[in-house]
Amino acid sequence: MAPSLPTLPPPYHSLPNLLFLPHRQARLPIHRLLAAHAHATVTGHLSLPNPYTHTLLLIAYSRLDCARGPYTLLLFRSSLRLSVPPTRRSLPLAVSVATSSRLHFPLALSLHAIAVARNLLPFPHVANALVSLYAKNALPDSARRVFDEMHAPDVISYNALMDGYIKAGLLGLAMKEFQRMPQRDAVSWGTVVAGCAKVGRWEEAVGLFDRMRVEGFRPDDVALAAVLSCCAQLGALEKEATRGP
């Protein structure tokens, strides 16, 4: 007598266990993720108009080092074809991946339209993803429009907007946002330090770096790389000046 086939448990109970990792930001091994995806597919739950399973998989795919973009976008597009509604958790993941390549920019714009249609813009994660989208593509006016519609922009919102201004060569506007931030983090400081270094305002960059340390912030890699470059440039100028004509 042939052995009976095992009954697969519903993904609502088993999928979180398959995708579980002890640390929130840890990356799931690709073989476990593909097994979980296959498990959800054969049990039919990816064909249901419920975003739960799709969102779990999107979160896991978004943390991959390899092929992060294609997997995430394919799954998100598949969910839309199945009329699975995007959520405040799944939409920012798709926007973030689409932001990583200019090739996906038209798709990213359509995601903005979906956010408006689904009334998801009031959620900070969604709005911040869109501010970052336009900022990384050097479109500060569009980033500003999304930013201005936010009920309470947070430090992530300000950082993304400042980055957009700097990418567009508008350091003065980035500095104005920096000055009016209700609170800052190491990324805020690193953004303006790197921005000043980029346009040759080396002494100002070093001064900001010193203020950053005085205020108790630990410099990130961006700030450190920028200030080292500034010091090298200032040192070269000083050396040149001592040589005389």
N, C-alpha and C positions, 0 to 999 in steps of 0.2 A: 504494500500500500504506500503510495507516494506521500511524503510529508506535506502537511498543509502549509500554504504560504502564510508568512507572518502578516498580521494586520497592522498597517501603519497608523500611528496615533495622529489625531488632528494637529495640524501645525500650530493652532492657537495655544496648545500646551507644550508641544515638543520643539517648535522652531526657536523660541527664546533660549531653550537649553542648548540647542545646537550652535546658536550664535553667541552664547555666553562667554565672556572673558572677565577675569577678575578686576581689570582696570578699564575704566570707561573709554580711554583714548587708545587702548591697545588694538593692534591689527590682527584680525582673524586670519589664520593660514588659508590660502586660496582653496586648498582641497576641501577644507571643512565648509567654506562658504559655498562652493559649488555643490557640495552634497546637500547642504541646507536648501539651496535654490531648487535642486532636482526634487527633493522631498516635498517642497511646497507645490511644485508643478504637478507631480504624479497624483497627489491627493486632491488636486482640483481647486485649491484655495487661491491660486493666482488668477483664476478666472472669475472670482467673485468680486462684485463692486464694493469691496471693503478695503480701505487703505492700510489696515493694520499689517498684514503680511508684507505688502509691497514696501511699506516704510521701514520695517525691520531690515529687509534685504538692502534697501537703498542706503541706510546708515552703515551697514557692514561693508558694502561695495565702496562707499565714499572714503573709507579708511584704508583702502588698498594702496600699496606703493606702485604696483604694476597694473597697467590697463585700467586704472581707476575711472578715467573718463568714459571710455566706450561702454563698459559694463553698466555704469550708473545711468548714462543717458539712454541706452537701449532699454533698460528696465523701466525707466520713467516714461519713455515713449510708449512702451507696451502697456503700461498702466493707463495712459490716456486713451489708447485705442480700445481698452476694455471698459472705458467709462468709470475708472477708479478715480475718485476726486482727489486732487492734490491737497496736501495739508500744510499747516504751518511748519511742520518738520520736514516733509519730503520736498517741498518746493525750493527752500533755500539750498538744499543739497544739489539739486539739479542746476540751479543758478550758479552756484560756486564752481561746479565742474564746467559749465558752459563758459564761465569767465576765463578759464585757464587757456583758452585758445581763440584767436580771432576767427577761426573757421566756424566756431559755434556761436558767434555773436548774433546772427539772425535768430537762432533758436532762443538765445537769452532774451532778446527783445520780445519774442512771443511769450516767454515765461512771465515777463512783466505784465503783459496783457492778461494772462491767466490770473495773476495775483490780483489785478484790479477787478476782474470779473467775479472771482471767488471771494472778494472782500477779505483778502489776506494781508493787505498792506498795513493794517493796524498792529500786526504782530511784529515786534522788534527784529526777530531773526530774519523775517522775510524782507523788511525794509532795509536792514543792514546789508543783506546779500545784494540787493539791487543798487544801493549806494556804492558798494565795492565794485560791482559790475561796471558801472559807468566810470568810476574813478580809475580802474585799471586800464580802461580803454581811452584814458585822457579826454573824457567828456564831462568836465566839472559842472557845466550848466545843468546837464541831466541829473548828475549826482546831487546837485544842490536842490533841484525840484523835489526829488524823493526825500531828501533830508528835511526840507522845510515842511513837508506834509506829516512828519513824524510827531507824535504827541509828546514824547520825551526822549530825544536823542541821547544815547549813552556814549561812553568813551569809544566804543567800537565805531559808532556812527561818525564821530568827529575824526577819528584816525583815518577812516576811509576817505572822508571828504578832503582832509588835508593832503592825503596821498594823491588824490585826483588833481588838486590844484598844483601840486609840485610837478606831477607828470606833464601838466599842460604849461609849465613854465611860469606859474603864477604864485611865486613864493610869498609875495606880500599878502595875498588873500589867505594862504595857508597859515601864516604867522598870526593874522587877525583871529582865525578860528582857534589857534593854539592859545592865544591870550584870553579868550572868553570861555574856554572849556571849564565846566564846573568841577571836573576832576580829571587827572591825567594818570597815565601809566607809563611804563618803560617804552612801549611802542610809540606813544605820543612824542616823547622826547627824542627817540631815535629817528622818527620821521622828520622832525624839523632840523635836527643836527645834520642828517644826510641831505636834506633839502638845501641848507646853507652851503654845505660842502660842494654840492653839485654845481652851484652857480658861482663858486669862487669866493664866497664870504667865509673865509677860513677862520678868521679871528672870532667872528660871531658864532660859528659852529663850536669852536673850543670853549667859548664863554657859556654857551648853552649846555655843553657837556659838563662843565664844572658845576653849573647850577643844578643839573640833574643829580649829580652825586651829593651835593650839599643837601638837597631835599630828600635824600634817602632812597633814590631809585638805583637799582642795579643795571648798568648799561647792558643792552642786548648786543647781538652780533652786528646789527646794522649801525648802531651808534659807535661801537668800537672801531669798526672798519672805517667809518667816515672820519672820526677824529684822528685816527692814525694817519690817514691820507692828508688831512689838514696840517697836522704837525710836520709831516714830511715836506709839504709845500711851503709852509712858513719857515722851516729850517733851511730850505734851499734858497728862499728869498733873503734870509738873514746872511747866509753864507755869501751870496752874490753881492750883498750890500757892503760887506766887510772887505771885499776885494777892491772895491772902488772902481773908478773909470780906468 
